[in-house]
Amino acid sequence: MIELSQQQANTLQLFLEGKTMKQMALTLGVSYSRIVNLLNEVLIKTGTKSRKELLIHGNEIEYVVKSAQNQEA
């Protein structure tokens, strides 16, 4: 089971829903470059090599969201 931050989990969910990077940034209230970073973090944590691979296998990924207490500032 993979541990994702709340932002990473939200980004993954929006990505799997087919949202564009700009739509994800607007929805989450972050910058476009932050979305790029979050997706790259998700790629690393899931062991996927590309966004295409993440899209294909994304619904099979089991993850938990870190609790707010354990998240780094």
N, C-alpha and C positions, 0 to 999 in steps of 0.2 A: 504494500500500500504506500502510495506517494503522499508526502505532506506538502501542501501548497498554502501559501498565504491567501488571505481573503481576496486580495487584488488579483493574484495569479488565477485563482479559481473563477472569479468573475470574468476575467479576460478569456480564459479557456472556454467558458460557457458561451460567451458572446461570439467567439471565434467559431465554435461548433455550430452556432445558429446561423452562420454565414454573414455576420456583420463585417463591414469594412473596418479598416484600422481607424479611419476618421470617425465612424459611427461609434466604435468602442471607446475612443477617447472622449467623445461628447457624452456618452452614456455614463462613463465612470468619472467624468470630471477631471481628467488628467490630460497631459500633453500627448501628442502623437508619438514623440520619441519615448515616452514612458511606456506606451503600449508595445512598441518595438522591443524594449527591454524586458517587459513582462512576458511577452511571447517567447523571447529567447530563453528566459529563465525556465519557462514551462517546457520548452524543447529539451533543455539540459536535464531537468528533473525527471522527465518521462523517458529519456533515452531515445527520443525520436530525432531523426536527422534533418527533417525539413517540415515546413508548414503543411505541405501536401500529405506527408506521412502522418502528421498529427491529425489532420482532417479525416483521413481514412480510418485511423485507429483510435481517435479521440474518445469515442463513446465507450470503448472497451477499458479505458484507463480508470482504475480505482484510486481514489484519492480522498484524503481527509483534509479539512481546513484547520490550520493552526489556530488554537484559541488565542484570544486577544492578549492574555497574560504571557504567553510564550513568544509573541512576536517581538522582533527587535525594533527599536525606535528608529 
